[in-house]
Amino acid sequence: MINLGLQTACDEAVYQLGLDMEDLEEMEEDAGLGNGGLGRLAVVLAMPYDTPIPGYMNNTVNTMRLWSARAPNDFNLRDFNVGDYIQAVLDRNLAENISRVLYPNDNFFEGKELRLKQEYFVVAATLQDVIRRFKTTKRNSSKPLSFDSFPDKVAIQLNDTHPAMAIPELMRIFVDVEKLDWDTAWDITKQTFAYTNHTVLPEALERWPVELMEKLLPRHLQIIYRINQTHLDHIASLFPDDMDRISRMSLIEEGGGKRVNMAHLCIVGSHKVNGVAEIHSDIIRKETFRDFSKMEPEKFQNKTNGITPRRWLLLCNPGLADLIAEAIGEDYVKDLTQLRNLNDLVDDDAFIRDVAKVKQDNKLKFAQYLEKEYKVDINPSSLFDVHVKRIHEYKRQLLTCLHVICMYNRIKRNPTKVFIPRTVIIGGKAAPGYHMAKMIIKLITSVADVVNYDPVIGLIPATDLSEQISTAGTEASGTGNMKFMLNGALTIGTMDGANVEMAEEAGEENLFIFGMRVEEVAEMDKEGYDAMEYYENLPELKQAIDQIKMGYFSPTQPEMFSDIINMLFHHDRFKVFADYESYVKCQERVSALYKDQTEWTRMVIKNIAASGKFSSDRTIKEYATEIWGVEPTDLKIPPPSEPREALEETARALRKI
């Protein structure tokens, strides 16, 4: 509605009907886009569901096509008539399971099998649709069908390793169905695909057991083997005596059972590979995919993530959006870099007051919502300290939790001392089979039961302090940090992911930076990390850990959190204790600055002014021009209200592009 310029009109129309637009929006189901059997079925039908995606005030509408799995025969009457009622609908249930729940728990074989089926289902449906549409454009040509121009018309971006099966699937279509020779098919395939890596964590880079792939997708495994053989022959020709390199770069991992390394498949089958923040792209070039980068350095790029200002400012925070428009004009919505003009208002007392008022109004609305919906009473004048993201060890919600316990203990020790009031809000979800993440959630809620529980709903406009505290070198980019920054929250964080570029844009002095840098983490990995040393030398940390260990927050089950304690002392890859002291001291700086609301708001304005780089408009433009080979056009598409002749003229011009 914002993109079409219809939001105000729709809000008014719905209001006149006695309804609330927000209530209607809540009723819309999530698209299930992710993180994120074929069994005895001979055929599964892919049912397309199209959602129109209008551009912002440009008379352009794109289409997002999603897929739902369907069985060709919903109901077997013969089985039903002989009393086998379950068998009568078995095909339908097996088919629909494929798209019923995205990314199921894959801690057991059936879950892994279903997940691979899901990934292949989406890939196969999409590629067959792409091929069909490409052929349609050639229908009126007198020349024989040729796929030589396919990479000029089709660009496929592999978003992490989940769609990696698209590479062997497109090869299967070209070679087995369209009868192209292997070398031609491979050349077209490589020119078509590009790969975006989203993580440096080894466990997040998919590796499928060869045995499972052989069972479900035997032809695709054959194709992967052939791709790998050609790939290894090329490496051997360049490095004839380096067998270790050949083993490291193979698509097939041999140790502990054969597995297909899907990240390696993506790199080999793509013409470009990119990370999603400068520091992340540097890590994948120098560490994660070092061998590949050395062999093909020109293949690797960076494309820093971005967020859409239409959703994450205009829709999310209309009060702030209107205030900015009054100050610098409305063009910033299409060119977010214009936010830098707000730097001229950093010392404007009236603007500082207006920004502070918008923030306080948002906090008050959030507090009222919590009271109305959950009967939870919070202080809207307190500092809203927010850590909202998926629950994972590397995101270090544990560090925030330990700080909460530390503050709680300080208040208990000195109840008459004046502290800056805080409302600490931690929110997120864990993968269904991730035991440690589930235990972290349980610890957080148990601490909250003691310290005063606060649930989390729609927080970004109301947030004062945004927690972005992953161990340096583990967060690819993050986009939550950008959303909070654009909405006037200050960031406490490590020099990791997009935090690094946020500090470059705003100035490191305008963020609360703490903790080890990437180089220091690497040095600690070499020398060894001793959690016990920090535990014994930091009294407040020791007290918090002892409370968790002795059941202070779980009195009926004192050993409930033994797995967390064991992890923190013996195999904490993300070094929570090592950054604890720096984090607590940084939080003290936060509290000190929050006392001076004028200076705090000045820093808020500087951060908003510096957030222009982090627009998805910039990100997509870079993908289009530097990876997909697509140049923007100055052609203006007229609205439907224009005369038919103008529309037809535009259509003819578009066909020539």
Beta strands, then each sheet from edge to edge (+ up, - down):
strand 1: 45-54
strand 2: 61-70
strand 3: 156-159
strand 4: 193-196
strand 5: 207-209
strand 6: 252-253
strand 7: 259-261
strand 8: 273-275
strand 9: 300-302
strand 10: 383-388
strand 11: 422-427
strand 12: 465-468
strand 13: 490-493
strand 14: 512-513
sheet 1: 1+ 2-
sheet 2: 3+ 4+ 8+ 9+
sheet 3: 5+ 7- 6+
sheet 4: 11+ 10+ 12+ 13+ 14+
end
